[in-house]
Amino acid sequence: MTKKPLDVSETDLHWLAGLVEGEAWFTDNGPRVCISMKDLDVMQRVAGLFESNLSIRGAGGGKFNLGQVSTSAGKLWVKKLYPLLGARRQARIRDFWPEVV
């Protein structure tokens, strides 16, 4: 069975909403949802959910410094995550991509 884009479990969707709420930013270069952090396991999980590549920067001596994941399916992800996000993040999305909501 082939997985459809954005076809994630409710658990993964809620986990991702919490991460987006605290760590993500949006850009209209794509448009994209972007997340950067130092937790490799978290970034690998996000990359898997976004079906995206994980970009690792500043890794030296076998240590992970910073990873970034972004998805070009940003508007689709925002539409799916929107009802799970807080008021401040929802307002930012409405300002940024009013056509999504």
C-alpha positions as CSV (number, residue, x, y, z in Angstrom):
1,M,0.0,0.0,0.0
2,T,1.4,3.4,-1.0
3,K,1.3,6.2,1.5
4,K,-0.5,9.4,0.4
5,P,1.1,12.7,1.2
6,L,0.0,14.0,4.6
7,D,-1.4,10.6,5.4
8,V,-0.3,10.5,9.1
9,S,-1.8,9.0,12.2
10,E,-3.7,11.2,14.6
11,T,-0.9,10.7,17.2
12,D,1.7,11.9,14.7
13,L,-0.4,14.8,13.6
14,H,-0.9,16.0,17.2
15,W,2.8,15.5,18.0
16,L,3.7,17.5,14.9
17,A,1.2,20.3,15.9
18,G,2.9,20.7,19.2
19,L,6.3,20.8,17.6
20,V,5.1,23.3,15.0
21,E,3.6,25.4,17.7
22,G,6.9,25.8,19.5
23,E,9.6,25.4,16.9
24,A,8.4,26.1,13.4
25,W,8.4,29.1,11.1
26,F,6.7,29.7,7.8
27,T,8.0,31.2,4.6
28,D,6.4,31.9,1.3
29,N,9.5,30.7,-0.5
30,G,7.8,27.6,-1.6
31,P,5.6,28.1,0.6
32,R,7.2,26.1,3.4
33,V,6.9,25.0,6.9
34,C,10.4,24.9,8.5
35,I,11.8,23.5,11.7
36,S,15.4,23.6,13.0
37,M,16.7,22.1,16.2
38,K,19.5,20.0,17.7
39,D,17.6,16.9,18.5
40,L,18.5,14.4,15.7
41,D,15.8,11.9,16.5
42,V,13.1,14.5,16.5
43,M,14.4,16.0,13.2
44,Q,14.5,12.5,11.6
45,R,10.9,11.9,12.7
46,V,9.8,15.3,11.2
47,A,11.7,14.5,7.9
48,G,9.8,11.3,7.7
49,L,6.4,12.9,8.3
50,F,7.1,15.7,5.8
51,E,8.6,13.2,3.4
52,S,11.5,15.6,3.2
53,N,15.3,15.5,3.5
54,L,17.0,16.4,6.7
55,S,19.7,19.0,6.3
56,I,22.4,18.8,8.9
57,R,24.7,21.8,9.5
58,G,27.7,22.2,11.7
59,A,28.2,18.6,12.4
60,G,31.8,17.9,13.5
61,G,33.5,15.1,15.3
62,G,30.5,12.9,15.0
63,K,28.3,15.4,16.8
64,F,25.0,16.7,15.5
65,N,24.7,20.5,15.8
66,L,21.7,21.7,13.9
67,G,19.2,20.1,11.6
68,Q,16.6,21.7,9.4
69,V,13.6,20.2,7.7
70,S,11.2,22.0,5.4
71,T,8.4,20.9,3.2
72,S,7.3,22.4,-0.1
73,A,3.8,21.1,0.8
74,G,3.6,23.9,3.4
75,K,0.0,25.1,2.6
76,L,-1.3,21.5,2.8
77,W,0.4,20.9,6.1
78,V,-0.8,24.3,7.5
79,K,-4.4,23.5,6.5
80,K,-4.2,20.1,8.2
81,L,-2.5,21.4,11.4
82,Y,-4.4,24.7,11.7
83,P,-7.3,23.5,14.0
84,L,-4.7,22.0,16.4
85,L,-2.6,25.2,16.8
86,G,-3.0,28.0,19.3
87,A,-4.7,31.4,18.7
88,R,-1.4,33.3,18.2
89,R,-0.1,30.8,15.6
90,Q,-3.4,30.6,13.8
91,A,-3.4,34.4,13.6
92,R,0.1,34.3,12.1
93,I,-1.1,31.8,9.5
94,R,-4.1,33.9,8.6
95,D,-1.8,36.9,8.1
96,F,0.7,34.9,6.1
97,W,-1.6,32.6,4.0
98,P,-5.3,33.8,4.3
99,E,-6.3,31.5,1.5
100,V,-5.4,28.4,3.5
101,V,-8.1,28.9,6.2
